[in-house]
């Protein structure tokens, strides 16, 4: 059997299993029966394995350079390195949707495993599976109809292909950045399905909320990693010296991240106080809708971006799916939201609940503003027929104040008690962190930072970090005092009991570090440009960049023109930077590879503009603090990992697999 | 999804109208905006230069033997093609441009302008791709490309006999496109 035929059969199997499984499982959620549950789960497993095997078939076809498969003829090439050949799976539209379906297959298997004990007791588990499979049916329908990568190449079958998109070949991060985002996007299907199931069943409850949050944390962590890697990729490849440009597709990944973050906080209110039950569900539905919107943005060709694939009939289909999701969500909410038992009223605004509510408000405003800025060009064209582009300044105008407010709140929230606090309590709780914030600002001022908003952001970051450290450290010290244990034992014992809180606070520390770094790097960048011949030099800040010469390197799939610079820091030689211009056979324009010299304090970033008969046009940047964006991001991921780590010796029921938080808890 | 939704509505007591109306008020405009963008190419930004006087240029040919100015071409429509040797679509369109210059050379002037490239590379490229049927100019430092707002190569401008830009094409052009464009400006 040919790869193409095998692939088409698997896609067809996946589609039929998903469609029939969705009907069976949704029916089982409505009128529970053991038979429906079993059949639904069996069909779900069939769907999952079919999609995974279909993706595997495509990878094999790519590796064997089987150009009789249309997708391989489109993106494959014998000259492409093996790793790049494998990741070609998601380098183009059809393959990326196949990969998408396979990731949903993996999540489906995860859900099947996690809900195996629950499935026969709680009809919401069936409904959840039904919704997951309905989403799966849509994606496999896309593959089977308009985006089928397994079509036969019309004869004659070529001997070789053009290779994947050069951007994919140009940087190793392209190997992991897209799958991280896909794992984030696709993973939002599970919490969405759980929220729909809760609304259908008219019941949420702390157990379901906890489990929902766990299922949200997984894609949230992947999305965080995906966004960070995307920023790093932009920094390493695009050559304009920055890591974030408010590009529509960057926004597309940031939007669900914002709403998911909002949910993670709202869910703690819901879990602990029974407050805002419906609101937390709204946030889950919104998050999923935003991931579909994000996919639409990258796949429809409607938005202008470095990321977009070309125009295709898939745009209208995605829009239809998005319409179904948002309209269905609104109708479902309006019909069922009152069925969720109302929670207790808020007792006092001066409490952790109050801080959470302000947090939610800020995040929602942030999300709305980003959404508005992203879609405004379309709106302007629809209403006035003019092309506009919304640039960085629009976004910075609200992102800076909101970001600073959120940073401070990140410290205030965890310092306040649940229920009700007096002003005296608040004063006591915040005195030390406030001093930490002031000290941070003073220290940076002494180091030469005098930009007001930057100092404010740094003060907020210092404040939040002190709160987070105290929140993590205090229970350890208390345990040590009360039980007379050693510091190590107390640390391990406390960590075991307060994993979720420690994870949450680590995320806060990471966010604070990243925000401080973003504030500094966006206000104190130094830039210089020049055209040099060998032997000439460009000065930037304290650096002296001497062009030694240029050379050409020919790889099988590209030609690289490299310029070598010797870097002097004052009079001392500190290293060599070799930025390059790469030309790919399939690309119209050359793609640059900037070179960066990173230190804890700042990056020296050199990017070629053009290179031509020994003459080199370059742009150099000094980007202060950028390393701390990545360090902060790594701390965030570590925190997410700590919070998600499965509890030991707990009942195996996955839906209640989360240890009850000892007290409070960030995240 | 729809099945689930209907099911929910049936079992619930009644519909919460405020939630429904507020929800629809938020999502409907969003969907409408997104729908309005379908089928339009965001990269297809109409050049602000269309129907404006073509920026003047005075550039030397690749051979270096003479200077060509836009003014000297007045009176006839001009097909102005920006290209590079390192661009694949430029290779694809080159035969069509040569054929068009042979077919319509009597009533229109064809001019190529090299974008970010070297004289030697262009000479070799032209020899390899069917020679030169019309003057090819070197744009040292790129003032012409900047004046015409060239974003990526190839880009082709159709200028009428009065020196006004009438059309702009991004990407490779074919024989039919050039013929249709020239018929329009005549």
Interface residues (C-beta under 8 A of the other chain):
Chain A: X22 X23 X26 X30 X127 X130 X131 X134 X196 X199 X200 X202 X293 X296 X300 X301 X302 X303 X304 X308 X311 X315 X316 X319 X322 X323 X324 X325 X326 X327 X328 X329 X330 X331 X332 X333 X334 X335 X336 X337 X338 X339 X371 X375 X377 X378 X379 X381 X382 X387 X583 X585 X586 X587 X588 X589 X590 X610 X612 X613
Chain B: X1 X2 X3 X4 X5 X7 X8 X9 X11 X12 X13 X14 X15 X16 X17 X19 X20 X23 X24 X27 X30 X31 X32 X33 X34 X35 X36 X37 X38 X39 X40 X41 X42 X43 X45 X46 X86 X87 X88 X89 X116 X118 X152 X153
